[in-house]
Amino acid sequence: MRIAHIGLKGLPGTYSGIETYVHELGTRLVRRGHEVTAYVRPQYTPRHVRNDNGIRLVHLPTIRTKHLDATIHSFLAALHTIMLKYDVVHFHTIGPGFFVLLSRMSQARVVITIQRFDYLSGKWGWFARTCLRLGEQVSLRVPHAAIVVAPFLQAHYQMLGHRTEYIPNGVPLPAVDIGMTRIRELGLEPNRYVLFLGRLVPEKRPDWAIRAFQESLDGTIRLVIAGGSSATDQYVRDLKTLAKPTTDRILFTDAVYGPLKAELLANARVFVLPSALEGLPITLLEAMSYGRLCLVSDIPPHRDIIQDGKNGFLHRTADFDHLCECLSNILHAAPSELVSIGAVARMTVAERYDWEKVVDQIEHLYEMVRLSS
């Protein structure tokens, strides 16, 4: 099959979960003999890079502003598919999904993956939220199939009368011995830091992670905030201002990827994600795949993954004091008491979020929509 992906920023996948998703899915589809294309934006992927592990990269222009970047690029990419003979065009998230109607004008079958309720993000104003809600309606009604990555999303849309296919995100199971060379270059010691990994946006609440850490009263542990801005430069500056009283114990690394990201995940004492909004967070699955102890908010997507006290810990979403209490208890517990929970977390990923099984399901869905009339 000839398959195109629309809605990502760029490859290699170093920007967000969407890029990771397309990279992992696309490279496996290539190995299975499919021809895979991804539409990328020039500010994220240099123009001379035309291939990522067998995925053909098509560079199209855009207008680099908060509101127009993804919109213009997705519009041009969808328009471009009309001229080419793809078998499947796969959109990612409800914003780019606004343009699925254009790809429906081609001979291709159209699929979309909905990761979360993007219009609930704190970075959008009322007009952008209205457009995203409209994009959600188009994404549910126009494509030949809509994928959701979490059971709570499927239940929500089913209640509204929309049929979706549940296919989760996947995560490769990493080696156990990753090493620690790069984290030591940053002044970090294994098992002596708390890790927040993700885009620095209000709904992920890295500010809660910073404040809870500051109240932990453990001067021997550090906090690593690993992530970059997502059209949220002022918010990032506010986070660094918040961290100033304990700046010697809090390290901002910007976005991380490759070996450094692997070492940060593999050697963290605790992974924290106090989000108010998620879909199926790949960073949480990655932390679990390394056998890390994870402390996350009890929003529905996290409850789909974490069983409190068995393969991780949940704090009450709206209760900052409970986050502080849970983090303090974990930091003051003997590491040996928590090893078994990390082992169960790794097993959870191996059993439920294996990428090869995920690709099997997506490949089967592609075939089904191709055969449907």
ABEGO torsion letter per residue (X at the ends): XBBBBBGBABOBBAABAAAAAAAAAAAAAAAAGBBBBBBBBAAABBAABABBGGBBBBBBBBBBBAAAAAAAAAAAAAAAAAABBBABBBBBEAAAAAAAAAAAABABBBBBBBABBAAABAABBAAAAAAAAAAAAAAAAABABBBBABAAAAAAAAAAGBBBBBBBBBBBBBBABAEAAAAAAAGBBBGABBBBBEBBBAAAGAAAAAAAAAAAGBAABBBBBBEBBBGAAAAAAAAAAAAAAAAAABBBAEBBBEAAAAAAAAABABBBBABABBBBBAAAAAAAAAGBBBBBBABAAAAAABBBGAAEBBBBAABAAAAAAAAAAAAABBAAAAAAAAAAAAAAAAAAABAAAAAAAAAAAAAAAAABX
